[in-house]
Amino acid sequence: MLDTRGYSGPTIHASNPLHLLEKPVRDRITASYYWKEQCFALNAATLCDKASALTGIGGTYSVSQKPTPFLCLLFKMLQLLPEREIVLLYLRQSEFKYLTALAAMYVRLTFEPKEVYSVLEPLLGDWRRLRRRTREGGWRVGWMDQWVDDLLVKDRVCATQLRKLPRRMVLEDLGVLEVRVSPLGEEVEEIDADAEEGEMDGNKGSEDDDEVVEVVIGNGHVEDGERNETED
């Protein structure tokens, strides 16, 4: 399936699905031990088992640019092209967080822009912790909502060049997507309302201070006048 000559199988975005990953990355994946030993003869069901055993996400790492198991399984998904319902099942199950993260990456690569937003945005409220392999080979901690946000706003994630995604605002203007209501909307409105009340109270206090100053100044002038009359 890696041979591009005379390819007539299923396509994603009018091209061979495996070409959604760059050739150097594909070559490193197919040459890796994990691909040869763990990804052989996988199907949609057994791939789920492998993904549930993942311990982190990531692309390539170390000087040799070794592919992570996460990237190998993503490549296997592109080879298998599981049914949409299966992908959504991977995504929405709550027991295995790395299976969800893998399905989210697959959705970002293969679904149309409208579906990418509608399917992935609910995960912006998912705060499960994820381990992410760094380029140097170490680990750093992230969160699921951060991972999904990277998929929605970045052009390159995990050694993979992502297909350009139109901005959400553009799709809203075209009527393709409805305006998204943030789950923090009510809290933001309350904060804005409190800020406005505080600003109004501050302005009122300033006006009262001005009136007091005027009264004091007025009394001062009267006292001066009385003092002058007395002296005369």
C-alpha positions in Angstrom: 0.0 0.0 0.0 3.0 2.3 0.3 3.6 2.0 -3.5 2.0 5.0 -5.1 2.0 3.5 -8.6 -1.4 2.6 -9.8 -3.1 3.1 -6.5 -6.8 2.6 -6.8 -7.9 2.0 -3.2 -9.9 4.3 -0.9 -8.8 7.9 -0.7 -8.9 10.6 1.9 -9.0 14.2 0.6 -8.4 12.8 -2.9 -5.2 11.0 -2.1 -3.7 7.8 -0.7 -4.5 7.9 3.1 -1.0 6.9 4.0 0.4 10.0 2.3 -1.2 12.1 5.1 2.1 11.3 6.9 5.3 12.5 5.2 7.5 10.0 3.5 10.5 10.2 5.9 8.1 9.6 8.8 6.5 6.7 6.9 9.9 5.1 6.3 10.9 5.4 9.9 7.6 3.8 11.0 7.8 0.8 8.7 11.4 0.3 9.7 10.7 0.4 13.4 10.6 -2.6 15.7 7.1 -1.7 17.1 5.6 -1.6 13.6 7.1 -4.9 12.7 6.3 -6.7 15.9 3.2 -5.1 17.3 1.3 -3.8 14.3 1.4 -6.8 12.1 -2.1 -8.2 11.2 -4.0 -5.7 13.4 -7.6 -5.0 12.7 -10.0 -2.4 14.2 -10.6 -4.6 17.3 -7.1 -5.5 18.1 -5.8 -2.0 17.3 -8.2 -0.8 20.1 -6.4 -3.2 22.5 -3.0 -1.9 21.5 -4.1 1.7 21.8 -5.6 1.1 25.3 -2.1 -0.1 26.3 -0.4 3.2 25.2 1.4 5.2 27.9 1.8 8.5 26.0 1.4 10.4 22.9 4.1 11.8 20.6 5.7 11.9 17.2 9.4 11.1 16.6 12.1 11.4 19.3 15.8 11.1 20.0 18.7 11.7 17.5 17.5 8.8 15.3 14.0 10.2 15.0 12.4 7.0 16.3 8.6 6.9 15.9 6.5 6.5 19.0 4.0 3.6 19.3 1.3 6.3 19.2 2.5 7.4 15.7 2.8 3.8 14.5 -0.8 3.1 15.5 -2.0 6.3 13.8 -0.3 5.0 10.6 -2.0 1.7 11.1 -5.4 3.4 11.4 -4.7 5.2 8.1 -4.0 1.8 6.6 -7.1 0.1 8.0 -9.5 3.1 7.5 -12.0 2.0 10.2 -15.6 2.9 9.8 -16.7 6.3 11.0 -18.8 4.7 13.8 -15.8 2.8 15.1 -13.7 6.0 15.1 -16.3 7.8 17.1 -16.6 4.9 19.5 -12.8 5.1 20.0 -13.1 8.9 20.6 -16.1 8.9 23.0 -15.3 6.0 25.3 -14.0 7.3 28.6 -11.9 4.4 29.9 -8.8 4.7 27.8 -7.6 8.2 27.4 -4.8 7.5 24.9 -7.3 5.7 22.6 -9.3 8.9 22.7 -6.2 11.0 21.9 -5.4 8.7 19.0 -8.9 8.9 17.5 -8.8 12.7 17.9 -5.6 12.8 15.8 -7.2 10.5 13.2 -10.3 12.7 13.0 -8.2 15.8 12.5 -6.3 14.1 9.6 -9.3 12.5 7.8 -12.6 14.3 8.5 -13.9 17.4 6.8 -13.5 20.8 8.6 -17.1 21.0 9.7 -16.9 17.5 11.3 -13.5 18.2 12.8 -14.9 21.1 14.8 -18.2 19.5 15.7 -16.5 16.2 16.8 -13.5 17.5 18.6 -14.8 20.6 20.4 -16.6 18.6 23.1 -13.2 17.3 24.2 -12.2 20.8 25.1 -13.9 20.1 28.4 -11.9 16.9 29.0 -9.2 17.5 31.5 -7.6 14.1 31.7 -3.8 14.2 32.0 -1.6 13.0 29.2 2.1 12.1 29.0 3.8 13.5 25.8 7.1 12.3 24.4 9.4 15.2 23.7 11.8 15.3 20.7 14.8 14.8 23.1 13.2 11.5 24.3 11.9 12.7 27.7 8.4 13.2 28.9 6.2 16.2 29.7 2.7 16.4 31.1 -0.2 17.8 29.2 -4.0 17.6 29.2 -6.6 16.3 26.8 -8.1 19.7 26.2 -4.7 21.1 25.4 -4.1 18.3 23.0 -7.4 18.9 21.2 -6.7 22.6 21.1 -3.3 21.9 19.4 -5.1 19.8 16.8 -7.5 22.7 16.1 -5.1 25.6 15.9 -1.7 24.2 14.9 -0.4 23.2 11.5 2.1 20.6 12.7 1.6 18.1 15.6 3.6 15.0 16.4 5.9 15.1 13.4 2.9 15.4 11.2 1.9 18.2 8.8 -1.8 18.7 9.3 -4.2 19.7 6.5 -5.0 23.4 6.7 -8.1 23.9 8.7 -10.3 27.0 8.0 -10.8 29.2 11.1 -14.0 28.6 13.0 -15.1 32.2 12.5 -14.9 31.8 8.7 -17.1 28.7 8.8 -19.6 30.6 11.1 -19.8 33.5 8.7 -20.5 31.0 5.8 -23.2 29.4 7.9 -21.4 26.1 7.9 -21.1 26.1 11.8 -23.3 27.6 14.4 -21.7 30.1 16.9 -20.1 28.1 19.6 -21.3 28.8 23.1 -18.5 28.6 25.6 -19.1 26.5 28.7 -17.5 29.4 30.6 -19.9 31.9 29.1 -22.0 32.5 32.3 -18.9 32.9 34.5 -17.4 35.4 32.1 -20.6 37.4 32.0 -20.7 37.4 35.8 -17.1 38.6 36.0 -17.9 41.4 33.4 -21.0 42.4 35.4 -18.9 42.6 38.7 -16.3 44.6 36.9 -18.9 47.1 35.6 -20.5 47.4 39.0 -17.1 48.0 40.6 -16.3 50.7 37.9 -19.6 52.4 38.6 -19.0 52.4 42.4 -15.6 53.8 41.8 -17.0 56.6 39.6 -19.7 57.4 42.2 -17.1 57.6 44.9 -15.0 60.0 42.9 -18.1 62.3 42.4 -18.8 62.3 46.2 -15.2 63.2 46.9 -15.4 66.1 44.4 -18.6 67.4 46.2 -16.8 67.2 49.6 -13.9 69.2 48.3 -16.2 71.8 46.9 -18.0 72.2 50.2 -14.7 72.5 52.1 -13.4 75.1 49.7 -16.7 77.0 49.9 -16.6 77.1 53.7 -13.1 78.2 53.5 -14.0 81.2 51.4 -16.9 82.1 53.7 -14.6 82.0 56.8 -12.1 84.2 55.0 -14.8 86.7 54.3 -16.1 86.7 57.9 -12.6 87.1 59.1 -12.0 90.0 56.9 -15.2 91.8 58.0 -14.2 91.3 61.7 -10.8 92.7 61.0 -12.3 95.7 59.3 
